[in-house]
Structure formats: structure tokens, C-alpha cells
Amino acid sequence: MTALMNIGDAAKAAGVSPKMIRHYEQTGLLPEAERSESGYRLYSEREVSVLRFIRQSRRLGFSMPQIAQLIGQWGDTQRSSRQVKAIAERHLADLQEKLLEIVEMKSALEQLVAVCAGDDHADCAILDNLAAGSPTKPSHSANFVKLRRRNSNDSRSPALETLATGHLDLMTWMRGVHIHHGNH
């Protein structure tokens, strides 16, 4: 019989946090853990191997549904490598698209920074460019802006979402801009 580990030991062995292990169990990516008589979670080397697989997959940016597919393929002895490669190729194409978006954002931001005087005057080329096409400036202070956490049940446009850190999710915003411009 293989030795069982508690959640802390399993987390350390797999290189993930106990919180992530509980999350993977809740989402069904990892089967619910066996429990000790006192109710503590217990893990075998098999679960630790799955956790390592998930960690490596996350490091490559695979989404949770993609990881679930990959785990299914990993456990399927009848799979073909073609199926696995197709998942990886779709992810690679998504990464390429995101990379292009980041390059576009970086270039646009570099141009804005280059035209900014960065001095003590109120005139700001960055703000002027960001507000291009806006009829008027806001008449309020920045204190009115309400930051909110992302909520997957929220029906508002993702282009308007802000992260709890207060930073605009530029990738989501840029996708919204591309979609918006494409509909004209």
C-alpha cells in the first residue's frame, strides 16, 4: 500500500498550494480526496502526479477546460497523439493571437509615452490621445470610479471591467475595441 499524504505534504510534493488543491477538487479537475478518520484530506502519489501535471499545464497557460481534456487524454490508453496535438495547437494559436495583441498594445503605449512631455504642465498628450473623440472632459474627480471584482455572472461588457487591483484589463478591453471596430 502506498503512503498517503496530508494536503500540506501533497502540496509541497506537487509544487502547488493547498488552496489550489481544494480548488482543483471543487472544479472536478482532481477527484475528491480520501479522508482520514478525523476528516483530513489524504493523497497518494497518483493524485500528486495529477497535481504536477496540472501545474505544468498551467505554466504553459492551458485553461482549466483544456487541462481537463489533457488529463482525459493522459489517462486514455486508446488516445491518439493527434488528439493531444490538436488541443496544444489550438492553445498555441490562442497564445499567438494574445501575443499579437500585446505587441499592438505595447507599440501604441510606446507612441503615447514618446509624445508625452512628462513635465509640470497640465497638458498631457497621453490623456489627449486616450480621450480622442470624446466630446468633453469629465467634471468629476477620480474618486467616483468604482472598482469591482470580476463576476462571471455579470452581464456588463467585459470591456468595462476593472480588476480589483484597479488596473483596467487591457487584453479584454483591446478585444472589445477590435470587436467594436470590426462591427462598423
C-alpha positions in Angstrom: 0.0 0.0 0.0 1.3 3.4 -0.9 1.8 6.0 1.8 -0.8 8.7 2.0 0.0 12.4 2.5 -1.9 15.2 4.0 -2.8 18.2 1.9 0.3 20.2 3.0 2.7 17.4 2.1 0.9 16.7 -1.2 1.0 20.4 -2.0 4.7 20.6 -1.3 5.4 17.4 -3.3 3.4 18.8 -6.3 4.6 22.4 -6.1 1.2 23.9 -5.6 -0.7 25.4 -2.7 -3.2 23.6 -0.5 -5.7 26.2 -1.6 -5.2 25.3 -5.3 -5.6 21.6 -4.4 -9.0 22.4 -2.8 -9.9 24.5 -5.9 -9.0 21.7 -8.3 -11.2 19.3 -6.2 -14.1 21.7 -6.3 -13.9 22.2 -10.0 -13.6 18.4 -10.6 -10.1 18.6 -12.1 -8.9 16.4 -9.3 -11.1 13.7 -7.7 -12.3 14.4 -4.2 -9.7 13.3 -1.7 -9.9 10.3 0.5 -10.4 11.3 4.2 -8.8 10.2 7.4 -10.9 9.1 10.3 -10.6 12.7 11.6 -11.7 14.2 8.3 -8.4 15.3 6.9 -7.7 15.0 3.2 -5.3 12.3 2.2 -3.5 12.0 -1.1 -1.5 9.2 -2.8 1.4 9.6 -5.3 -1.2 9.3 -8.0 -3.0 12.5 -7.0 0.3 14.2 -6.6 1.2 13.2 -10.2 -2.1 14.7 -11.4 -1.3 17.9 -9.5 2.1 18.1 -11.1 0.5 17.6 -14.5 -1.9 20.4 -13.7 0.9 22.7 -12.5 2.9 22.1 -15.7 -0.1 22.6 -17.8 -0.9 25.9 -16.0 2.7 27.1 -16.5 2.1 26.7 -20.3 -1.1 28.7 -20.0 -3.6 26.0 -20.7 -7.1 26.8 -19.5 -8.9 24.6 -16.9 -11.1 23.0 -19.6 -8.1 22.3 -21.8 -6.3 20.8 -18.8 -9.4 18.6 -18.1 -9.2 17.4 -21.8 -5.4 16.8 -21.4 -5.9 14.8 -18.2 -8.6 12.8 -20.0 -6.2 12.1 -22.9 -3.4 11.3 -20.5 -5.5 8.6 -18.8 -6.8 7.2 -22.1 -4.7 4.4 -23.4 -6.7 4.4 -26.6 -5.9 8.0 -27.5 -4.0 9.1 -30.5 -1.3 11.7 -30.2 -3.2 13.6 -33.0 -6.0 14.4 -30.4 -3.5 15.8 -27.9 -1.6 17.7 -30.6 -4.9 19.4 -31.7 -5.5 20.7 -28.2 -2.0 22.0 -28.0 -2.2 23.6 -31.5 -5.4 25.4 -30.6 -3.8 26.7 -27.4 -0.7 27.8 -29.4 -2.9 29.7 -31.9 -4.6 31.4 -28.9 -1.3 32.4 -27.5 -0.1 33.7 -30.8 -3.2 35.9 -31.0 -2.7 37.2 -27.5 1.0 37.9 -28.3 0.0 40.0 -31.3 -2.5 41.9 -29.1 0.3 42.6 -26.6 2.7 43.8 -29.3 0.0 46.1 -30.6 -0.7 47.5 -27.1 3.0 47.9 -26.4 3.5 49.8 -29.7 0.6 52.1 -29.0 1.7 52.8 -25.5 5.3 53.4 -26.6 3.9 56.0 -29.1 1.8 57.7 -26.3 4.8 57.8 -23.9 7.0 59.2 -26.7 4.7 62.2 -27.3 4.3 63.0 -23.6 6.3 65.9 -22.3 6.3 64.5 -18.8 6.8 67.9 -17.3 5.0 70.0 -14.7 2.4 71.4 -17.2 -1.2 70.2 -17.1 -1.3 69.5 -20.8 -0.9 65.8 -21.3 -0.6 64.1 -24.7 -1.3 60.7 -23.3 -4.7 61.8 -21.8 -5.5 63.8 -25.0 -4.9 60.7 -27.1 -6.8 58.4 -24.8 -9.7 60.9 -24.9 -9.6 61.3 -28.7 -13.2 61.5 -30.0 -14.7 62.2 -26.6 -16.8 65.4 -26.6 -16.0 66.7 -23.2 -13.8 66.0 -20.2 -15.3 64.5 -17.1 -16.3 67.1 -14.5 -15.7 64.8 -11.5 -12.7 63.6 -9.6 -11.3 60.1 -10.0 -12.8 59.2 -6.6 -16.2 58.5 -8.3 -14.7 55.5 -10.2 -15.9 52.3 -8.5 -13.6 49.3 -8.8 -15.3 45.9 -8.7 -14.2 42.3 -8.7 -14.8 40.3 -11.9 -18.0 38.3 -11.7 -18.7 35.7 -14.3 -22.4 36.2 -13.8 -22.1 39.9 -14.7 -23.8 40.7 -18.0 -22.0 44.1 -18.4 -19.5 44.4 -21.2 -16.1 42.9 -20.4 -14.5 46.0 -21.9 -15.8 47.9 -18.9 -14.5 45.5 -16.3 -11.7 46.5 -13.9 -9.7 44.3 -11.8 -9.8 44.5 -8.0 -6.3 45.9 -8.2 -7.6 49.0 -10.0 -5.9 48.2 -13.3 -8.0 48.1 -16.5 -7.9 44.6 -18.0 -6.2 45.8 -21.2 -6.4 42.5 -23.0 -10.2 42.3 -22.5 -10.5 46.0 -23.4 -8.5 45.5 -26.6 -10.6 42.6 -27.6 -13.6 44.8 -27.2 -12.0 47.5 -29.2 -11.2 45.1 -32.0 -14.7 43.7 -31.9 -16.2 47.2 -31.8 -14.1 48.4 -34.7 -14.9 45.3 -36.7 -18.6 45.9 -36.5 -18.5 49.3 -38.2 
